[in-house]
Amino acid sequence: MTPRWLLIHSMTAIVCAAGALPAQAQGQAQDYPARSATIVVPFTPAGSTDILARLAAQVLEQRLGRSFLVENRPGAGQQVGVAAVARAAPDGYTLLMGTSSAMAVNPTLYKKLSYDPLKDLAPIAMVAHLPFVLVVTPTLPVKSVADLVAHLKANPGKLSYGSGGVGASHHLYGELFKSLTGTQMTHVPYKGTVPALNDVIAGHIQVLFGDSPPTLPQVAAGKVRGLGVTTAQRIPVAMQLPPINDTVPGFDSAAWQMLMAPAGTPGPIIDRLHREIAAYVASAEGQKKLTDMGLIPGAPTPPAELARFVAREVVDWGKVVRQAGAAGIE
């Protein structure tokens, strides 16, 4: 499987539009923000999306001098939060921390979707790419990906894996793993990573593909056992975890997190938000912060190119959803 998350890093850096902006457009950017703004997270608190949204809010507050609040609106496979932003006034005061699962997976996963990621939302800046970590409850007698495959084949359908909700990356990776290994597990959806992770720790479910920021600390603490990462390369903060791809050929992927706005938000506002987020992500502080969380910092790709990237991702992830046998949920 092509590592789609690498494509974004091959794109060019920020391209400045030729000529000065019209005076009115300049005024829009200079006056923004005139009041506090909100970043919607379509998951419960403490997962990667929430962590990155709060980081973005802090950065924007410091750089723009106004409050940026984070609002968690989970539910319906992220549709509750995403649709709320899609329907919001396109004025830059309601933003979304958009995920690859909501933007690129859901269009194929669901027969009917309450928003159109290509028509209803406008990309602002790529924040990070997220490797996921395959973990199991410590009482499960497996210590490697190969052990897990063997255990699943010997105990078909007896284990459960959690996810941050139907359509979330955790869910898709679980279905893809089953498809590629010919094994069976029962899917148990939650409203975010942390509730699912807590149930792995407690032994209520046995398996989880967890996003790295909330999951790796639990691996380090011995509360869950890490078996591998979803990318074809090891990640610097968890070099002890091998790629799942070493055992399950074709398993190579990372999710992504992107700051977005309702379609129709004025270009100068999107460009200003883009500059601030991209500058932080490219800074030494931003690079270290994201890398230390087990993430891959986003490239400073211009919003127009990000829109084309999302369109390609809808096609590419659609193939993965169909391969995993998860397309067309009612």
C-alpha positions as CSV (number, residue, x, y, z in Angstrom):
1,M,0.0,0.0,0.0
2,T,1.4,3.4,-0.9
3,P,2.3,5.5,2.1
4,R,0.0,8.4,1.3
5,W,1.2,10.4,4.3
6,L,4.6,10.8,2.6
7,L,3.1,12.5,-0.5
8,I,2.4,15.7,1.4
9,H,6.1,16.0,2.4
10,S,7.1,16.0,-1.3
11,M,5.0,19.1,-2.0
12,T,6.6,22.6,-2.3
13,A,6.7,25.0,0.6
14,I,4.4,28.0,0.8
15,V,4.0,29.8,-2.5
16,C,3.3,33.5,-2.2
17,A,0.6,34.9,-4.6
18,A,1.9,37.4,-7.0
19,G,1.0,41.0,-6.4
20,A,-0.5,42.7,-3.3
21,L,-3.9,41.8,-2.0
22,P,-6.7,44.2,-2.6
23,A,-7.1,46.8,0.2
24,Q,-10.4,45.2,1.3
25,A,-8.8,41.7,1.6
26,Q,-5.8,43.1,3.5
27,G,-8.2,44.7,5.9
28,Q,-10.0,41.4,6.5
29,A,-6.8,39.7,7.4
30,Q,-5.5,42.6,9.5
31,D,-8.7,42.9,11.6
32,Y,-9.0,39.2,12.2
33,P,-9.6,38.0,14.9
34,A,-11.7,40.7,16.5
35,R,-13.1,38.3,19.1
36,S,-12.6,34.8,20.4
37,A,-12.7,31.8,18.1
38,T,-13.5,28.1,18.5
39,I,-11.7,24.9,17.3
40,V,-14.1,22.0,17.2
41,V,-12.7,18.5,17.9
42,P,-15.0,15.6,16.7
43,F,-13.7,13.3,19.5
44,T,-13.7,13.2,23.3
45,P,-10.9,15.0,25.2
46,A,-7.3,13.7,25.6
47,G,-6.8,12.0,22.2
48,S,-4.5,13.1,19.5
49,T,-7.0,15.3,17.8
50,D,-7.8,17.1,21.1
51,I,-4.1,17.4,22.0
52,L,-3.3,19.0,18.6
53,A,-6.3,21.3,18.7
54,R,-5.3,22.6,22.1
55,L,-1.7,23.1,20.8
56,A,-3.0,25.0,17.8
57,A,-5.3,27.1,20.0
58,Q,-2.4,28.0,22.3
59,V,-0.2,28.9,19.3
60,L,-2.9,31.1,17.7
61,E,-3.7,32.8,21.0
62,Q,-0.1,33.7,21.5
63,R,0.4,34.9,17.9
64,L,-2.9,36.6,17.3
65,G,-3.8,38.0,20.7
66,R,-7.3,36.5,21.0
67,S,-8.7,33.5,22.7
68,F,-9.1,30.3,20.7
69,L,-11.3,27.8,22.6
70,V,-11.5,24.1,22.0
71,E,-14.9,22.4,21.9
72,N,-15.3,18.6,21.9
73,R,-18.2,17.4,19.9
74,P,-18.0,13.7,19.4
75,G,-20.5,11.3,17.9
76,A,-21.7,9.5,14.8
77,G,-18.2,8.7,13.5
78,Q,-17.1,12.4,13.8
79,Q,-20.1,13.6,11.8
80,V,-21.6,15.6,14.7
81,G,-18.5,17.8,15.1
82,V,-17.6,18.1,11.4
83,A,-21.1,18.9,10.3
84,A,-21.4,21.6,12.9
85,V,-18.3,23.3,11.4
86,A,-19.5,22.8,7.9
87,R,-22.7,24.6,8.7
88,A,-21.1,27.4,10.7
89,A,-20.7,31.0,9.4
90,P,-17.6,31.2,7.2
91,D,-16.0,34.0,9.1
92,G,-12.9,32.3,10.7
93,Y,-14.4,32.1,14.2
94,T,-15.4,28.4,14.0
95,L,-12.6,26.0,12.9
96,L,-12.1,22.3,12.8
97,M,-9.3,20.0,13.6
98,G,-10.0,17.7,10.7
99,T,-8.8,14.1,10.5
100,S,-8.0,11.8,7.6
101,S,-10.8,9.5,8.8
102,A,-13.4,12.2,8.8
103,M,-12.2,13.8,5.5
104,A,-11.0,10.9,3.5
105,V,-12.4,7.7,5.0
106,N,-16.0,8.6,5.8
107,P,-17.0,9.4,2.2
108,T,-16.6,5.7,1.3
109,L,-17.3,4.3,4.7
110,Y,-20.8,5.7,4.9
111,K,-23.6,5.5,2.3
112,K,-24.9,8.9,3.5
113,L,-22.7,11.6,5.0
114,S,-23.9,14.7,6.7
115,Y,-21.2,16.9,5.0
116,D,-19.1,16.9,1.9
117,P,-15.4,17.2,2.8
118,L,-14.5,18.7,-0.6
119,K,-17.4,21.2,-0.9
120,D,-18.2,22.2,2.7
121,L,-14.7,22.6,4.3
122,A,-11.6,24.5,3.4
123,P,-8.1,23.4,4.4
124,I,-5.9,25.8,6.4
125,A,-2.7,24.0,7.4
126,M,-1.4,20.5,7.9
127,V,-0.5,20.1,11.5
128,A,0.9,16.5,11.7
129,H,0.8,13.0,10.5
130,L,0.0,10.3,13.1
131,P,1.6,6.9,13.2
132,F,-0.7,4.5,15.2
133,V,0.5,1.9,17.7
134,L,-0.8,-1.7,17.9
135,V,-1.2,-2.5,21.6
136,V,-2.7,-5.3,23.6
137,T,-3.8,-5.8,27.2
138,P,-0.7,-7.0,29.2
139,T,-2.5,-10.2,30.3
140,L,-2.8,-11.4,26.7
141,P,-0.1,-14.0,26.0
142,V,1.3,-12.4,22.9
143,K,4.6,-10.4,22.6
144,S,4.8,-9.7,18.9
145,V,2.6,-9.1,15.8
146,A,3.3,-12.7,14.7
147,D,2.1,-13.9,18.1
148,L,-1.1,-11.9,17.8
149,V,-1.8,-13.3,14.4
150,A,-1.3,-16.8,15.6
151,H,-3.4,-16.2,18.7
152,L,-6.2,-14.8,16.6
153,K,-6.2,-17.7,14.2
154,A,-6.3,-20.2,17.1
155,N,-9.1,-18.2,18.8
156,P,-11.3,-16.9,15.9
157,G,-13.7,-14.1,17.0
158,K,-12.8,-14.4,20.7
159,L,-10.9,-11.1,21.0
160,S,-12.2,-7.6,20.7
161,Y,-10.5,-4.5,19.4
162,G,-11.5,-0.9,20.3
163,S,-11.6,2.2,18.2
164,G,-12.3,5.9,18.6
165,G,-15.6,5.4,16.7
166,V,-17.0,3.9,13.6
167,G,-14.9,5.2,10.7
168,A,-12.0,6.4,12.9
169,S,-8.5,5.3,11.9
170,H,-8.4,2.9,14.8
171,H,-11.4,1.1,13.3
172,L,-10.1,1.1,9.7
173,Y,-6.7,-0.3,10.8
174,G,-8.4,-3.0,12.8
175,E,-10.5,-4.0,9.7
176,L,-7.4,-3.8,7.4
177,F,-5.4,-6.0,9.8
178,K,-8.2,-8.6,9.8
179,S,-8.4,-8.5,6.0
180,L,-4.6,-8.8,5.5
181,T,-4.1,-11.6,8.1
182,G,-7.4,-13.6,7.5
183,T,-8.3,-13.3,11.2
184,Q,-11.4,-12.3,13.1
185,M,-11.9,-9.8,16.0
186,T,-15.0,-8.0,17.3
187,H,-15.1,-4.2,16.8
188,V,-16.1,-2.2,19.9
189,P,-16.5,1.5,19.0
190,Y,-15.9,4.3,21.6
191,K,-16.1,8.1,21.3
192,G,-12.3,8.6,21.4
193,T,-9.0,7.0,21.9
194,V,-8.7,7.4,25.7
195,P,-12.0,5.5,26.6
196,A,-10.9,2.7,24.4
197,L,-7.3,2.7,25.8
198,N,-8.6,2.7,29.3
199,D,-10.6,-0.5,28.6
200,V,-7.5,-2.1,27.1
201,I,-5.7,-1.3,30.3
202,A,-8.5,-2.8,32.3
203,G,-8.7,-5.9,30.1
204,H,-12.3,-5.3,29.0
205,I,-11.1,-5.3,25.4
206,Q,-7.8,-6.9,24.3
207,V,-6.6,-5.0,21.2
208,L,-6.3,-1.4,20.0
209,F,-4.6,0.6,17.2
210,G,-4.0,3.7,19.3
211,D,-2.8,7.1,18.1
212,S,0.7,7.7,19.4
213,P,0.4,10.7,21.7
214,P,-2.0,9.1,24.3
215,T,-0.9,5.5,23.7
216,L,2.9,5.6,23.9
217,P,3.0,6.9,27.5
218,Q,0.9,3.9,28.5
219,V,3.3,1.6,26.6
220,A,6.2,3.2,28.5
221,A,4.4,2.7,31.8
222,G,3.7,-0.9,31.1
223,K,0.0,-0.5,31.3
224,V,-0.4,-1.9,27.7
225,R,2.0,-3.9,25.6
226,G,3.1,-2.4,22.3
227,L,3.5,-4.7,19.4
228,G,4.2,-2.5,16.4
229,V,3.6,0.8,14.5
230,T,1.5,1.3,11.4
231,T,4.2,3.0,9.4
232,A,6.8,1.1,7.4
233,Q,9.6,2.9,9.4
234,R,10.1,2.9,13.1
235,I,9.3,6.2,14.9
236,P,12.1,8.0,16.8
237,V,10.4,8.0,20.2
238,A,9.5,4.3,20.1
239,M,12.4,2.6,18.2
240,Q,11.7,-0.6,20.1
241,L,8.4,-1.1,18.2
242,P,8.8,-2.7,14.8
243,P,6.6,-1.8,11.8
244,I,3.6,-4.1,11.5
245,N,4.5,-4.2,7.8
246,D,7.5,-6.4,8.7
247,T,5.0,-9.2,9.6
248,V,1.9,-8.1,7.6
249,P,3.1,-7.0,4.2
250,G,1.1,-4.1,2.8
251,F,0.3,-2.6,6.2
252,D,1.8,0.9,5.9
253,S,-0.1,4.0,6.8
254,A,-0.4,7.1,9.0
255,A,-3.4,9.3,9.7
256,W,-3.2,13.1,9.4
257,Q,-4.6,16.1,11.3
258,M,-5.4,19.4,9.5
259,L,-6.8,22.7,10.7
260,M,-9.9,23.5,8.5
261,A,-12.6,26.2,8.2
262,P,-16.1,26.3,6.7
263,A,-16.0,26.7,2.9
264,G,-16.3,30.3,1.9
265,T,-14.1,31.6,4.7
266,P,-12.3,34.7,3.2
267,G,-8.9,33.8,1.7
268,P,-7.0,36.4,3.7
269,I,-8.2,34.9,7.0
270,I,-7.3,31.4,5.8
271,D,-3.9,32.6,4.7
272,R,-3.2,34.3,8.0
273,L,-4.1,31.3,10.0
274,H,-2.0,29.1,7.7
275,R,1.0,31.4,8.1
276,E,0.8,31.2,11.9
277,I,0.4,27.4,12.1
278,A,2.9,26.6,9.4
279,A,5.5,28.9,11.0
280,Y,5.1,27.2,14.4
281,V,5.2,23.6,12.9
282,A,8.4,24.5,11.0
283,S,10.0,26.1,14.1
284,A,12.5,24.2,16.2
285,E,10.1,24.3,19.1
286,G,7.2,22.9,17.0
287,Q,9.3,20.2,15.4
288,K,10.5,19.0,18.8
289,K,7.1,19.2,20.4
290,L,5.4,17.1,17.7
291,T,8.3,14.6,17.3
292,D,8.4,14.0,21.0
293,M,4.7,13.0,20.9
294,G,5.5,10.4,18.2
295,L,4.1,12.5,15.4
296,I,5.5,13.6,12.0
297,P,5.3,17.4,11.7
298,G,3.2,18.6,8.7
299,A,4.8,20.4,5.7
300,P,3.9,24.1,5.1
301,T,1.8,23.2,2.1
302,P,-0.4,26.0,0.8
303,P,-4.2,25.7,1.4
304,A,-5.0,25.4,-2.3
305,E,-2.6,22.5,-2.6
306,L,-4.0,20.9,0.6
307,A,-7.5,21.0,-1.0
308,R,-6.1,18.9,-3.9
309,F,-4.4,16.6,-1.5
310,V,-7.6,15.9,0.4
311,A,-9.3,15.1,-3.0
312,R,-6.6,12.6,-3.7
313,E,-6.9,11.2,-0.2
314,V,-10.6,10.5,-0.7
315,V,-9.8,8.3,-3.6
316,D,-6.8,6.6,-2.0
317,W,-8.5,5.9,1.3
318,G,-11.6,4.8,-0.5
319,K,-9.6,1.9,-1.9
320,V,-8.3,1.0,1.6
321,V,-11.9,1.1,3.0
322,R,-13.1,-1.2,0.3
323,Q,-10.1,-3.5,0.7
324,A,-11.0,-3.7,4.4
325,G,-14.5,-4.6,3.5
326,A,-15.9,-1.7,5.5
327,A,-17.6,0.4,2.7
328,G,-21.2,1.5,2.7
329,I,-22.3,1.6,6.3
330,E,-25.9,2.8,6.7
